[in-house]
Amino acid sequence: MPISGDKVLVSGIYRVIHPAHRRDQPKAFVVGQNFPSCRRCENCEYVLLKAAPGIAEDPDLRSGKMRRSQTLRKPRKRVSS
């Protein structure tokens, strides 16, 4: 189980476990980050709840290229009557 200071190996939603002072809470982390430490309890534990790749990990989205069907259309101008 990863602890504060370890590198995030899988992007996703993690349960943050504070040993003594706070309820568990879900937080999102991206691969390559370090798990942060808590100011009060120092070393937290992290449990992966759901893997969820970050947008930079998606080859279709990180390139900046979009299919024509994915582009946003300009809003139509309203004609007042």
SEMIRO-509813 format. One record per atom (N, C-alpha, C): residue number from 0; residue in one letter; chain; atom name; x, y, z. Coordinates in steps of 0.02 Angstrom, whole numbers. Example, Ala and Ser with C-alpha at 12.3 -4.5 7.8 and 13.67 -1.06 7.14 Angstrom:
% residues 2
<site><i>0</i><aa>A</aa><ch>A</ch><at>N</at><px>660</px><py>-284</py><pz>390</pz></site>
<site><i>0</i><aa>A</aa><ch>A</ch><at>CA</at><px>615</px><py>-225</py><pz>390</pz></site>
<site><i>0</i><aa>A</aa><ch>A</ch><at>C</at><px>660</px><py>-165</py><pz>390</pz></site>
<site><i>1</i><aa>S</aa><ch>A</ch><at>N</at><px>642</px><py>-112</py><pz>354</pz></site>
<site><i>1</i><aa>S</aa><ch>A</ch><at>CA</at><px>684</px><py>-53</py><pz>357</pz></site>
<site><i>1</i><aa>S</aa><ch>A</ch><at>C</at><px>645</px><py>2</py><pz>394</pz></site>
% end
This chain:
% residues 81
<site><i>0</i><aa>M</aa><ch>A</ch><at>N</at><px>43</px><py>-59</py><pz>0</pz></site>
<site><i>0</i><aa>M</aa><ch>A</ch><at>CA</at><px>0</px><py>0</py><pz>0</pz></site>
<site><i>0</i><aa>M</aa><ch>A</ch><at>C</at><px>45</px><py>62</py><pz>0</pz></site>
<site><i>1</i><aa>P</aa><ch>A</ch><at>N</at><px>33</px><py>108</py><pz>-47</pz></site>
<site><i>1</i><aa>P</aa><ch>A</ch><at>CA</at><px>75</px><py>168</py><pz>-49</pz></site>
<site><i>1</i><aa>P</aa><ch>A</ch><at>C</at><px>65</px><py>213</py><pz>12</pz></site>
<site><i>2</i><aa>I</aa><ch>A</ch><at>N</at><px>118</px><py>249</py><pz>30</pz></site>
<site><i>2</i><aa>I</aa><ch>A</ch><at>CA</at><px>114</px><py>297</py><pz>85</pz></site>
<site><i>2</i><aa>I</aa><ch>A</ch><at>C</at><px>138</px><py>365</py><pz>59</pz></site>
<site><i>3</i><aa>S</aa><ch>A</ch><at>N</at><px>132</px><py>416</py><pz>101</pz></site>
<site><i>3</i><aa>S</aa><ch>A</ch><at>CA</at><px>155</px><py>483</py><pz>84</pz></site>
<site><i>3</i><aa>S</aa><ch>A</ch><at>C</at><px>226</px><py>482</py><pz>58</pz></site>
<site><i>4</i><aa>G</aa><ch>A</ch><at>N</at><px>239</px><py>518</py><pz>3</pz></site>
<site><i>4</i><aa>G</aa><ch>A</ch><at>CA</at><px>306</px><py>522</py><pz>-26</pz></site>
<site><i>4</i><aa>G</aa><ch>A</ch><at>C</at><px>317</px><py>473</py><pz>-83</pz></site>
<site><i>5</i><aa>D</aa><ch>A</ch><at>N</at><px>278</px><py>419</py><pz>-86</pz></site>
<site><i>5</i><aa>D</aa><ch>A</ch><at>CA</at><px>284</px><py>371</py><pz>-140</pz></site>
<site><i>5</i><aa>D</aa><ch>A</ch><at>C</at><px>258</px><py>402</py><pz>-205</pz></site>
<site><i>6</i><aa>K</aa><ch>A</ch><at>N</at><px>283</px><py>378</py><pz>-262</pz></site>
<site><i>6</i><aa>K</aa><ch>A</ch><at>CA</at><px>259</px><py>400</py><pz>-327</pz></site>
<site><i>6</i><aa>K</aa><ch>A</ch><at>C</at><px>193</px><py>366</py><pz>-344</pz></site>
<site><i>7</i><aa>V</aa><ch>A</ch><at>N</at><px>149</px><py>403</py><pz>-376</pz></site>
<site><i>7</i><aa>V</aa><ch>A</ch><at>CA</at><px>86</px><py>375</py><pz>-401</pz></site>
<site><i>7</i><aa>V</aa><ch>A</ch><at>C</at><px>102</px><py>334</py><pz>-463</pz></site>
<site><i>8</i><aa>L</aa><ch>A</ch><at>N</at><px>86</px><py>270</py><pz>-462</pz></site>
<site><i>8</i><aa>L</aa><ch>A</ch><at>CA</at><px>101</px><py>225</py><pz>-518</pz></site>
<site><i>8</i><aa>L</aa><ch>A</ch><at>C</at><px>41</px><py>216</py><pz>-564</pz></site>
<site><i>9</i><aa>V</aa><ch>A</ch><at>N</at><px>-20</px><py>227</py><pz>-537</pz></site>
<site><i>9</i><aa>V</aa><ch>A</ch><at>CA</at><px>-82</px><py>219</py><pz>-575</pz></site>
<site><i>9</i><aa>V</aa><ch>A</ch><at>C</at><px>-126</px><py>279</py><pz>-561</pz></site>
<site><i>10</i><aa>S</aa><ch>A</ch><at>N</at><px>-146</px><py>315</py><pz>-613</pz></site>
<site><i>10</i><aa>S</aa><ch>A</ch><at>CA</at><px>-192</px><py>372</py><pz>-604</pz></site>
<site><i>10</i><aa>S</aa><ch>A</ch><at>C</at><px>-261</px><py>346</py><pz>-583</pz></site>
<site><i>11</i><aa>G</aa><ch>A</ch><at>N</at><px>-293</px><py>384</py><pz>-540</pz></site>
<site><i>11</i><aa>G</aa><ch>A</ch><at>CA</at><px>-360</px><py>364</py><pz>-520</pz></site>
<site><i>11</i><aa>G</aa><ch>A</ch><at>C</at><px>-383</px><py>395</py><pz>-455</pz></site>
<site><i>12</i><aa>I</aa><ch>A</ch><at>N</at><px>-436</px><py>368</py><pz>-428</pz></site>
<site><i>12</i><aa>I</aa><ch>A</ch><at>CA</at><px>-466</px><py>391</py><pz>-365</pz></site>
<site><i>12</i><aa>I</aa><ch>A</ch><at>C</at><px>-439</px><py>346</py><pz>-309</pz></site>
<site><i>13</i><aa>Y</aa><ch>A</ch><at>N</at><px>-410</px><py>377</py><pz>-259</pz></site>
<site><i>13</i><aa>Y</aa><ch>A</ch><at>CA</at><px>-382</px><py>341</py><pz>-203</pz></site>
<site><i>13</i><aa>Y</aa><ch>A</ch><at>C</at><px>-418</px><py>359</py><pz>-138</pz></site>
<site><i>14</i><aa>R</aa><ch>A</ch><at>N</at><px>-422</px><py>311</py><pz>-93</pz></site>
<site><i>14</i><aa>R</aa><ch>A</ch><at>CA</at><px>-445</px><py>325</py><pz>-25</pz></site>
<site><i>14</i><aa>R</aa><ch>A</ch><at>C</at><px>-385</px><py>347</py><pz>15</pz></site>
<site><i>15</i><aa>V</aa><ch>A</ch><at>N</at><px>-389</px><py>406</py><pz>45</pz></site>
<site><i>15</i><aa>V</aa><ch>A</ch><at>CA</at><px>-334</px><py>431</py><pz>87</pz></site>
<site><i>15</i><aa>V</aa><ch>A</ch><at>C</at><px>-350</px><py>412</py><pz>159</pz></site>
<site><i>16</i><aa>I</aa><ch>A</ch><at>N</at><px>-305</px><py>375</py><pz>189</pz></site>
<site><i>16</i><aa>I</aa><ch>A</ch><at>CA</at><px>-315</px><py>351</py><pz>258</pz></site>
<site><i>16</i><aa>I</aa><ch>A</ch><at>C</at><px>-269</px><py>390</py><pz>304</pz></site>
<site><i>17</i><aa>H</aa><ch>A</ch><at>N</at><px>-300</px><py>429</py><pz>349</pz></site>
<site><i>17</i><aa>H</aa><ch>A</ch><at>CA</at><px>-263</px><py>465</py><pz>401</pz></site>
<site><i>17</i><aa>H</aa><ch>A</ch><at>C</at><px>-267</px><py>421</py><pz>463</pz></site>
<site><i>18</i><aa>P</aa><ch>A</ch><at>N</at><px>-210</px><py>401</py><pz>492</pz></site>
<site><i>18</i><aa>P</aa><ch>A</ch><at>CA</at><px>-210</px><py>354</py><pz>547</pz></site>
<site><i>18</i><aa>P</aa><ch>A</ch><at>C</at><px>-252</px><py>372</py><pz>608</pz></site>
<site><i>19</i><aa>A</aa><ch>A</ch><at>N</at><px>-254</px><py>436</py><pz>628</pz></site>
<site><i>19</i><aa>A</aa><ch>A</ch><at>CA</at><px>-285</px><py>450</py><pz>692</pz></site>
<site><i>19</i><aa>A</aa><ch>A</ch><at>C</at><px>-335</px><py>507</py><pz>694</pz></site>
<site><i>20</i><aa>H</aa><ch>A</ch><at>N</at><px>-332</px><py>555</py><pz>649</pz></site>
<site><i>20</i><aa>H</aa><ch>A</ch><at>CA</at><px>-369</px><py>616</py><pz>662</pz></site>
<site><i>20</i><aa>H</aa><ch>A</ch><at>C</at><px>-424</px><py>632</py><pz>612</pz></site>
<site><i>21</i><aa>R</aa><ch>A</ch><at>N</at><px>-432</px><py>595</py><pz>559</pz></site>
<site><i>21</i><aa>R</aa><ch>A</ch><at>CA</at><px>-480</px><py>615</py><pz>507</pz></site>
<site><i>21</i><aa>R</aa><ch>A</ch><at>C</at><px>-511</px><py>554</py><pz>474</pz></site>
<site><i>22</i><aa>R</aa><ch>A</ch><at>N</at><px>-573</px><py>561</py><pz>451</pz></site>
<site><i>22</i><aa>R</aa><ch>A</ch><at>CA</at><px>-605</px><py>507</py><pz>415</pz></site>
<site><i>22</i><aa>R</aa><ch>A</ch><at>C</at><px>-571</px><py>497</py><pz>348</pz></site>
<site><i>23</i><aa>D</aa><ch>A</ch><at>N</at><px>-577</px><py>436</py><pz>321</pz></site>
<site><i>23</i><aa>D</aa><ch>A</ch><at>CA</at><px>-550</px><py>421</py><pz>255</pz></site>
<site><i>23</i><aa>D</aa><ch>A</ch><at>C</at><px>-586</px><py>465</py><pz>204</pz></site>
<site><i>24</i><aa>Q</aa><ch>A</ch><at>N</at><px>-550</px><py>484</py><pz>150</pz></site>
<site><i>24</i><aa>Q</aa><ch>A</ch><at>CA</at><px>-580</px><py>527</py><pz>100</pz></site>
<site><i>24</i><aa>Q</aa><ch>A</ch><at>C</at><px>-554</px><py>508</py><pz>31</pz></site>
<site><i>25</i><aa>P</aa><ch>A</ch><at>N</at><px>-596</px><py>513</py><pz>-21</pz></site>
<site><i>25</i><aa>P</aa><ch>A</ch><at>CA</at><px>-572</px><py>498</py><pz>-89</pz></site>
<site><i>25</i><aa>P</aa><ch>A</ch><at>C</at><px>-540</px><py>560</py><pz>-120</pz></site>
<site><i>26</i><aa>K</aa><ch>A</ch><at>N</at><px>-485</px><py>549</py><pz>-155</pz></site>
<site><i>26</i><aa>K</aa><ch>A</ch><at>CA</at><px>-450</px><py>603</py><pz>-191</pz></site>
<site><i>26</i><aa>K</aa><ch>A</ch><at>C</at><px>-422</px><py>575</py><pz>-256</pz></site>
<site><i>27</i><aa>A</aa><ch>A</ch><at>N</at><px>-416</px><py>618</py><pz>-306</pz></site>
<site><i>27</i><aa>A</aa><ch>A</ch><at>CA</at><px>-388</px><py>598</py><pz>-371</pz></site>
<site><i>27</i><aa>A</aa><ch>A</ch><at>C</at><px>-314</px><py>614</py><pz>-375</pz></site>
<site><i>28</i><aa>F</aa><ch>A</ch><at>N</at><px>-276</px><py>566</py><pz>-402</pz></site>
<site><i>28</i><aa>F</aa><ch>A</ch><at>CA</at><px>-204</px><py>575</py><pz>-412</pz></site>
<site><i>28</i><aa>F</aa><ch>A</ch><at>C</at><px>-185</px><py>552</py><pz>-482</pz></site>
<site><i>29</i><aa>V</aa><ch>A</ch><at>N</at><px>-135</px><py>584</py><pz>-511</pz></site>
<site><i>29</i><aa>V</aa><ch>A</ch><at>CA</at><px>-113</px><py>569</py><pz>-579</pz></site>
<site><i>29</i><aa>V</aa><ch>A</ch><at>C</at><px>-44</px><py>537</py><pz>-577</pz></site>
<site><i>30</i><aa>V</aa><ch>A</ch><at>N</at><px>-33</px><py>488</py><pz>-620</pz></site>
<site><i>30</i><aa>V</aa><ch>A</ch><at>CA</at><px>30</px><py>452</py><pz>-623</pz></site>
<site><i>30</i><aa>V</aa><ch>A</ch><at>C</at><px>89</px><py>501</py><pz>-627</pz></site>
<site><i>31</i><aa>G</aa><ch>A</ch><at>N</at><px>142</px><py>486</py><pz>-589</pz></site>
<site><i>31</i><aa>G</aa><ch>A</ch><at>CA</at><px>201</px><py>528</py><pz>-589</pz></site>
<site><i>31</i><aa>G</aa><ch>A</ch><at>C</at><px>204</px><py>577</py><pz>-531</pz></site>
<site><i>32</i><aa>Q</aa><ch>A</ch><at>N</at><px>146</px><py>593</py><pz>-501</pz></site>
<site><i>32</i><aa>Q</aa><ch>A</ch><at>CA</at><px>146</px><py>637</py><pz>-442</pz></site>
<site><i>32</i><aa>Q</aa><ch>A</ch><at>C</at><px>173</px><py>597</py><pz>-383</pz></site>
<site><i>33</i><aa>N</aa><ch>A</ch><at>N</at><px>189</px><py>633</py><pz>-329</pz></site>
<site><i>33</i><aa>N</aa><ch>A</ch><at>CA</at><px>203</px><py>601</py><pz>-266</pz></site>
<site><i>33</i><aa>N</aa><ch>A</ch><at>C</at><px>142</px><py>607</py><pz>-221</pz></site>
<site><i>34</i><aa>F</aa><ch>A</ch><at>N</at><px>127</px><py>554</py><pz>-184</pz></site>
<site><i>34</i><aa>F</aa><ch>A</ch><at>CA</at><px>73</px><py>558</py><pz>-135</pz></site>
<site><i>34</i><aa>F</aa><ch>A</ch><at>C</at><px>94</px><py>608</py><pz>-81</pz></site>
<site><i>35</i><aa>P</aa><ch>A</ch><at>N</at><px>51</px><py>656</py><pz>-65</pz></site>
<site><i>35</i><aa>P</aa><ch>A</ch><at>CA</at><px>70</px><py>707</py><pz>-16</pz></site>
<site><i>35</i><aa>P</aa><ch>A</ch><at>C</at><px>68</px><py>682</py><pz>56</pz></site>
<site><i>36</i><aa>S</aa><ch>A</ch><at>N</at><px>103</px><py>718</py><pz>99</pz></site>
<site><i>36</i><aa>S</aa><ch>A</ch><at>CA</at><px>100</px><py>702</py><pz>171</pz></site>
<site><i>36</i><aa>S</aa><ch>A</ch><at>C</at><px>50</px><py>748</py><pz>204</pz></site>
<site><i>37</i><aa>C</aa><ch>A</ch><at>N</at><px>24</px><py>727</py><pz>260</pz></site>
<site><i>37</i><aa>C</aa><ch>A</ch><at>CA</at><px>-24</px><py>766</py><pz>299</pz></site>
<site><i>37</i><aa>C</aa><ch>A</ch><at>C</at><px>15</px><py>808</py><pz>350</pz></site>
<site><i>38</i><aa>R</aa><ch>A</ch><at>N</at><px>-7</px><py>869</py><pz>361</pz></site>
<site><i>38</i><aa>R</aa><ch>A</ch><at>CA</at><px>27</px><py>912</py><pz>410</pz></site>
<site><i>38</i><aa>R</aa><ch>A</ch><at>C</at><px>21</px><py>886</py><pz>482</pz></site>
<site><i>39</i><aa>R</aa><ch>A</ch><at>N</at><px>-34</px><py>849</py><pz>495</pz></site>
<site><i>39</i><aa>R</aa><ch>A</ch><at>CA</at><px>-45</px><py>826</py><pz>564</pz></site>
<site><i>39</i><aa>R</aa><ch>A</ch><at>C</at><px>-18</px><py>756</py><pz>577</pz></site>
<site><i>40</i><aa>C</aa><ch>A</ch><at>N</at><px>-31</px><py>710</py><pz>531</pz></site>
<site><i>40</i><aa>C</aa><ch>A</ch><at>CA</at><px>-10</px><py>641</py><pz>545</pz></site>
<site><i>40</i><aa>C</aa><ch>A</ch><at>C</at><px>49</px><py>618</py><pz>503</pz></site>
<site><i>41</i><aa>E</aa><ch>A</ch><at>N</at><px>75</px><py>661</py><pz>460</pz></site>
<site><i>41</i><aa>E</aa><ch>A</ch><at>CA</at><px>134</px><py>649</py><pz>419</pz></site>
<site><i>41</i><aa>E</aa><ch>A</ch><at>C</at><px>124</px><py>594</py><pz>367</pz></site>
<site><i>42</i><aa>N</aa><ch>A</ch><at>N</at><px>121</px><py>531</py><pz>387</pz></site>
<site><i>42</i><aa>N</aa><ch>A</ch><at>CA</at><px>116</px><py>477</py><pz>339</pz></site>
<site><i>42</i><aa>N</aa><ch>A</ch><at>C</at><px>44</px><py>451</py><pz>332</pz></site>
<site><i>43</i><aa>C</aa><ch>A</ch><at>N</at><px>15</px><py>463</py><pz>274</pz></site>
<site><i>43</i><aa>C</aa><ch>A</ch><at>CA</at><px>-51</px><py>437</py><pz>258</pz></site>
<site><i>43</i><aa>C</aa><ch>A</ch><at>C</at><px>-40</px><py>374</py><pz>215</pz></site>
<site><i>44</i><aa>E</aa><ch>A</ch><at>N</at><px>-92</px><py>333</py><pz>212</pz></site>
<site><i>44</i><aa>E</aa><ch>A</ch><at>CA</at><px>-91</px><py>276</py><pz>168</pz></site>
<site><i>44</i><aa>E</aa><ch>A</ch><at>C</at><px>-142</px><py>289</py><pz>112</pz></site>
<site><i>45</i><aa>Y</aa><ch>A</ch><at>N</at><px>-130</px><py>259</py><pz>54</pz></site>
<site><i>45</i><aa>Y</aa><ch>A</ch><at>CA</at><px>-172</px><py>271</py><pz>-5</pz></site>
<site><i>45</i><aa>Y</aa><ch>A</ch><at>C</at><px>-194</px><py>204</py><pz>-34</pz></site>
<site><i>46</i><aa>V</aa><ch>A</ch><at>N</at><px>-259</px><py>197</py><pz>-45</pz></site>
<site><i>46</i><aa>V</aa><ch>A</ch><at>CA</at><px>-287</px><py>136</py><pz>-74</pz></site>
<site><i>46</i><aa>V</aa><ch>A</ch><at>C</at><px>-322</px><py>154</py><pz>-139</pz></site>
<site><i>47</i><aa>L</aa><ch>A</ch><at>N</at><px>-303</px><py>123</py><pz>-194</pz></site>
<site><i>47</i><aa>L</aa><ch>A</ch><at>CA</at><px>-334</px><py>136</py><pz>-259</pz></site>
<site><i>47</i><aa>L</aa><ch>A</ch><at>C</at><px>-406</px><py>109</py><pz>-258</pz></site>
<site><i>48</i><aa>L</aa><ch>A</ch><at>N</at><px>-454</px><py>154</py><pz>-269</pz></site>
<site><i>48</i><aa>L</aa><ch>A</ch><at>CA</at><px>-524</px><py>135</py><pz>-273</pz></site>
<site><i>48</i><aa>L</aa><ch>A</ch><at>C</at><px>-545</px><py>121</py><pz>-345</pz></site>
<site><i>49</i><aa>K</aa><ch>A</ch><at>N</at><px>-522</px><py>164</py><pz>-391</pz></site>
<site><i>49</i><aa>K</aa><ch>A</ch><at>CA</at><px>-541</px><py>157</py><pz>-461</pz></site>
<site><i>49</i><aa>K</aa><ch>A</ch><at>C</at><px>-486</px><py>188</py><pz>-504</pz></site>
<site><i>50</i><aa>A</aa><ch>A</ch><at>N</at><px>-459</px><py>148</py><pz>-549</pz></site>
<site><i>50</i><aa>A</aa><ch>A</ch><at>CA</at><px>-410</px><py>173</py><pz>-596</pz></site>
<site><i>50</i><aa>A</aa><ch>A</ch><at>C</at><px>-446</px><py>218</py><pz>-646</pz></site>
<site><i>51</i><aa>A</aa><ch>A</ch><at>N</at><px>-418</px><py>276</py><pz>-660</pz></site>
<site><i>51</i><aa>A</aa><ch>A</ch><at>CA</at><px>-447</px><py>324</py><pz>-707</pz></site>
<site><i>51</i><aa>A</aa><ch>A</ch><at>C</at><px>-390</px><py>362</py><pz>-739</pz></site>
<site><i>52</i><aa>P</aa><ch>A</ch><at>N</at><px>-371</px><py>343</py><pz>-801</pz></site>
<site><i>52</i><aa>P</aa><ch>A</ch><at>CA</at><px>-315</px><py>377</py><pz>-833</pz></site>
<site><i>52</i><aa>P</aa><ch>A</ch><at>C</at><px>-327</px><py>452</py><pz>-839</pz></site>
<site><i>53</i><aa>G</aa><ch>A</ch><at>N</at><px>-274</px><py>491</py><pz>-829</pz></site>
<site><i>53</i><aa>G</aa><ch>A</ch><at>CA</at><px>-278</px><py>563</py><pz>-838</pz></site>
<site><i>53</i><aa>G</aa><ch>A</ch><at>C</at><px>-283</px><py>580</py><pz>-911</pz></site>
<site><i>54</i><aa>I</aa><ch>A</ch><at>N</at><px>-305</px><py>640</py><pz>-927</pz></site>
<site><i>54</i><aa>I</aa><ch>A</ch><at>CA</at><px>-315</px><py>660</py><pz>-996</pz></site>
<site><i>54</i><aa>I</aa><ch>A</ch><at>C</at><px>-250</px><py>657</py><pz>-1035</pz></site>
<site><i>55</i><aa>A</aa><ch>A</ch><at>N</at><px>-194</px><py>670</py><pz>-1003</pz></site>
<site><i>55</i><aa>A</aa><ch>A</ch><at>CA</at><px>-129</px><py>668</py><pz>-1037</pz></site>
<site><i>55</i><aa>A</aa><ch>A</ch><at>C</at><px>-109</px><py>597</py><pz>-1055</pz></site>
<site><i>56</i><aa>E</aa><ch>A</ch><at>N</at><px>-141</px><py>547</py><pz>-1024</pz></site>
<site><i>56</i><aa>E</aa><ch>A</ch><at>CA</at><px>-126</px><py>477</py><pz>-1038</pz></site>
<site><i>56</i><aa>E</aa><ch>A</ch><at>C</at><px>-168</px><py>449</py><pz>-1095</pz></site>
<site><i>57</i><aa>D</aa><ch>A</ch><at>N</at><px>-217</px><py>486</py><pz>-1119</pz></site>
<site><i>57</i><aa>D</aa><ch>A</ch><at>CA</at><px>-260</px><py>464</py><pz>-1174</pz></site>
<site><i>57</i><aa>D</aa><ch>A</ch><at>C</at><px>-230</px><py>486</py><pz>-1240</pz></site>
<site><i>58</i><aa>P</aa><ch>A</ch><at>N</at><px>-208</px><py>440</py><pz>-1282</pz></site>
<site><i>58</i><aa>P</aa><ch>A</ch><at>CA</at><px>-175</px><py>459</py><pz>-1344</pz></site>
<site><i>58</i><aa>P</aa><ch>A</ch><at>C</at><px>-219</px><py>499</py><pz>-1391</pz></site>
<site><i>59</i><aa>D</aa><ch>A</ch><at>N</at><px>-285</px><py>490</py><pz>-1389</pz></site>
<site><i>59</i><aa>D</aa><ch>A</ch><at>CA</at><px>-329</px><py>528</py><pz>-1432</pz></site>
<site><i>59</i><aa>D</aa><ch>A</ch><at>C</at><px>-337</px><py>600</py><pz>-1410</pz></site>
<site><i>60</i><aa>L</aa><ch>A</ch><at>N</at><px>-330</px><py>612</py><pz>-1345</pz></site>
<site><i>60</i><aa>L</aa><ch>A</ch><at>CA</at><px>-342</px><py>679</py><pz>-1319</pz></site>
<site><i>60</i><aa>L</aa><ch>A</ch><at>C</at><px>-279</px><py>720</py><pz>-1310</pz></site>
<site><i>61</i><aa>R</aa><ch>A</ch><at>N</at><px>-224</px><py>688</py><pz>-1295</pz></site>
<site><i>61</i><aa>R</aa><ch>A</ch><at>CA</at><px>-163</px><py>726</py><pz>-1281</pz></site>
<site><i>61</i><aa>R</aa><ch>A</ch><at>C</at><px>-132</px><py>757</py><pz>-1343</pz></site>
<site><i>62</i><aa>S</aa><ch>A</ch><at>N</at><px>-148</px><py>731</py><pz>-1402</pz></site>
<site><i>62</i><aa>S</aa><ch>A</ch><at>CA</at><px>-118</px><py>758</py><pz>-1463</pz></site>
<site><i>62</i><aa>S</aa><ch>A</ch><at>C</at><px>-146</px><py>826</py><pz>-1482</pz></site>
<site><i>63</i><aa>G</aa><ch>A</ch><at>N</at><px>-205</px><py>842</py><pz>-1456</pz></site>
<site><i>63</i><aa>G</aa><ch>A</ch><at>CA</at><px>-237</px><py>905</py><pz>-1474</pz></site>
<site><i>63</i><aa>G</aa><ch>A</ch><at>C</at><px>-277</px><py>900</py><pz>-1537</pz></site>
<site><i>64</i><aa>K</aa><ch>A</ch><at>N</at><px>-274</px><py>843</py><pz>-1571</pz></site>
<site><i>64</i><aa>K</aa><ch>A</ch><at>CA</at><px>-312</px><py>833</py><pz>-1633</pz></site>
<site><i>64</i><aa>K</aa><ch>A</ch><at>C</at><px>-382</px><py>808</py><pz>-1615</pz></site>
<site><i>65</i><aa>M</aa><ch>A</ch><at>N</at><px>-431</px><py>837</py><pz>-1648</pz></site>
<site><i>65</i><aa>M</aa><ch>A</ch><at>CA</at><px>-500</px><py>815</py><pz>-1637</pz></site>
<site><i>65</i><aa>M</aa><ch>A</ch><at>C</at><px>-532</px><py>800</py><pz>-1705</pz></site>
<site><i>66</i><aa>R</aa><ch>A</ch><at>N</at><px>-576</px><py>752</py><pz>-1706</pz></site>
<site><i>66</i><aa>R</aa><ch>A</ch><at>CA</at><px>-614</px><py>739</py><pz>-1766</pz></site>
<site><i>66</i><aa>R</aa><ch>A</ch><at>C</at><px>-662</px><py>797</py><pz>-1777</pz></site>
<site><i>67</i><aa>R</aa><ch>A</ch><at>N</at><px>-681</px><py>807</py><pz>-1838</pz></site>
<site><i>67</i><aa>R</aa><ch>A</ch><at>CA</at><px>-726</px><py>862</py><pz>-1855</pz></site>
<site><i>67</i><aa>R</aa><ch>A</ch><at>C</at><px>-791</px><py>859</py><pz>-1815</pz></site>
<site><i>68</i><aa>S</aa><ch>A</ch><at>N</at><px>-816</px><py>798</py><pz>-1804</pz></site>
<site><i>68</i><aa>S</aa><ch>A</ch><at>CA</at><px>-879</px><py>790</py><pz>-1767</pz></site>
<site><i>68</i><aa>S</aa><ch>A</ch><at>C</at><px>-872</px><py>809</py><pz>-1693</pz></site>
<site><i>69</i><aa>Q</aa><ch>A</ch><at>N</at><px>-810</px><py>814</py><pz>-1667</pz></site>
<site><i>69</i><aa>Q</aa><ch>A</ch><at>CA</at><px>-800</px><py>831</py><pz>-1597</pz></site>
<site><i>69</i><aa>Q</aa><ch>A</ch><at>C</at><px>-790</px><py>905</py><pz>-1586</pz></site>
<site><i>70</i><aa>T</aa><ch>A</ch><at>N</at><px>-782</px><py>944</py><pz>-1639</pz></site>
<site><i>70</i><aa>T</aa><ch>A</ch><at>CA</at><px>-770</px><py>1016</py><pz>-1630</pz></site>
<site><i>70</i><aa>T</aa><ch>A</ch><at>C</at><px>-834</px><py>1051</py><pz>-1609</pz></site>
<site><i>71</i><aa>L</aa><ch>A</ch><at>N</at><px>-825</px><py>1104</py><pz>-1572</pz></site>
<site><i>71</i><aa>L</aa><ch>A</ch><at>CA</at><px>-883</px><py>1143</py><pz>-1548</pz></site>
<site><i>71</i><aa>L</aa><ch>A</ch><at>C</at><px>-909</px><py>1187</py><pz>-1604</pz></site>
<site><i>72</i><aa>R</aa><ch>A</ch><at>N</at><px>-974</px><py>1191</py><pz>-1607</pz></site>
<site><i>72</i><aa>R</aa><ch>A</ch><at>CA</at><px>-1005</px><py>1235</py><pz>-1656</pz></site>
<site><i>72</i><aa>R</aa><ch>A</ch><at>C</at><px>-1016</px><py>1303</py><pz>-1626</pz></site>
<site><i>73</i><aa>K</aa><ch>A</ch><at>N</at><px>-1013</px><py>1354</py><pz>-1668</pz></site>
<site><i>73</i><aa>K</aa><ch>A</ch><at>CA</at><px>-1027</px><py>1421</py><pz>-1644</pz></site>
<site><i>73</i><aa>K</aa><ch>A</ch><at>C</at><px>-1102</px><py>1428</py><pz>-1630</pz></site>
<site><i>74</i><aa>P</aa><ch>A</ch><at>N</at><px>-1120</px><py>1462</py><pz>-1576</pz></site>
<site><i>74</i><aa>P</aa><ch>A</ch><at>CA</at><px>-1191</px><py>1471</py><pz>-1562</pz></site>
<site><i>74</i><aa>P</aa><ch>A</ch><at>C</at><px>-1223</px><py>1515</py><pz>-1616</pz></site>
<site><i>75</i><aa>R</aa><ch>A</ch><at>N</at><px>-1286</px><py>1499</py><pz>-1630</pz></site>
<site><i>75</i><aa>R</aa><ch>A</ch><at>CA</at><px>-1322</px><py>1539</py><pz>-1679</pz></site>
<site><i>75</i><aa>R</aa><ch>A</ch><at>C</at><px>-1341</px><py>1606</py><pz>-1649</pz></site>
<site><i>76</i><aa>K</aa><ch>A</ch><at>N</at><px>-1342</px><py>1657</py><pz>-1692</pz></site>
<site><i>76</i><aa>K</aa><ch>A</ch><at>CA</at><px>-1363</px><py>1723</py><pz>-1669</pz></site>
<site><i>76</i><aa>K</aa><ch>A</ch><at>C</at><px>-1439</px><py>1724</py><pz>-1667</pz></site>
<site><i>77</i><aa>R</aa><ch>A</ch><at>N</at><px>-1465</px><py>1753</py><pz>-1614</pz></site>
<site><i>77</i><aa>R</aa><ch>A</ch><at>CA</at><px>-1537</px><py>1759</py><pz>-1608</pz></site>
<site><i>77</i><aa>R</aa><ch>A</ch><at>C</at><px>-1562</px><py>1820</py><pz>-1648</pz></site>
<site><i>78</i><aa>V</aa><ch>A</ch><at>N</at><px>-1617</px><py>1811</py><pz>-1680</pz></site>
<site><i>78</i><aa>V</aa><ch>A</ch><at>CA</at><px>-1647</px><py>1866</py><pz>-1717</pz></site>
<site><i>78</i><aa>V</aa><ch>A</ch><at>C</at><px>-1706</px><py>1890</py><pz>-1676</pz></site>
<site><i>79</i><aa>S</aa><ch>A</ch><at>N</at><px>-1703</px><py>1954</py><pz>-1657</pz></site>
<site><i>79</i><aa>S</aa><ch>A</ch><at>CA</at><px>-1759</px><py>1981</py><pz>-1618</pz></site>
<site><i>79</i><aa>S</aa><ch>A</ch><at>C</at><px>-1818</px><py>1997</py><pz>-1663</pz></site>
<site><i>80</i><aa>S</aa><ch>A</ch><at>N</at><px>-1877</px><py>1986</py><pz>-1637</pz></site>
<site><i>80</i><aa>S</aa><ch>A</ch><at>CA</at><px>-1937</px><py>1999</py><pz>-1679</pz></site>
<site><i>80</i><aa>S</aa><ch>A</ch><at>C</at><px>-1970</px><py>2064</py><pz>-1662</pz></site>
% end
